[in-house]
Amino acid sequence: MVKLEHYYSPEQLERAVESFVDHYNHHRYHESIQNLTPAQVYYNQAAQILEQRRRTKIRTLNKRRELYQRAKAA
């Protein structure tokens, strides 16, 4: 990503690298760490986030099941 641009000063390159590192660590989800960001893992937020995802999945499946049963009964 950084290598695709042209930089005309060291400051421009530094800003681009800082921006990439910020994106990589705080915004990009990594499949190898259960679709969390490295910052979430580093700051010990993984368990809380994964538990929230698990509860959301259960609620979603229950809602789908309920809607299916309603449609089937109608």
N, C-alpha and C positions, 0 to 999 in steps of 0.2 A: 504494500500500500504506500509506504513512504518512498520506496524506490521508484515509483511510477511518476513522481513529480520532479520538477526542476526547482532547485533552491539557489537563490542568488546571494545568500548570506548565511553565516553559521547560525544566526538567531532564527532565521526561517526554518532551518533544519531542526534546531532544538525544539521549536514550537510544534513542528510536525511530529517529532518523536514523542514529545510529551502528550500530545493529543492521541496518538496511537496507543501509548501505554495506558492512558486513562480509559480509552474505549475497551481495550483488551481486558483490563482488570475489573472494570466497574459496569460495563454495559453488555459485553459479549458473553452469552451463555456457552458453557463448555460441556459437551456431551460426556466427556470422560469423568467429569465430577458432578454427574447427575443433573445436568442442565442448570447449574448454578454459575455464578461468576466467581473468579478467584477471590475477589474481595469478600463476598458472602462467606466463603469457606474460611478465609483468614480471620474474619471477625466473628467466627463461631455462630453464624446465623443459619447454617445449613439445616440443622435438626428442626428448627422452628419453621423454616420455609417448606421443607419436605413434609412436615406434619400438616401444615396448612393446605398444601397441594393434595395430600391424601384425603383430608376432610372434604375438600371441594370435589374431588373425584367421586367420593361416596355419595354426596348430595346430588351430584349430576346423574349418577347411575340410578339412584332411587327415583329422581324426578322422571327420567326416561321410562323407567319401569312403570311408574304410575300413569304416565301419559299413554303408554302402550296398552295397559290394562283398560283404561277408559275407552280408547279407540276400539279395542277388541269387544268390549261390552256393548258399544253403540251399534 
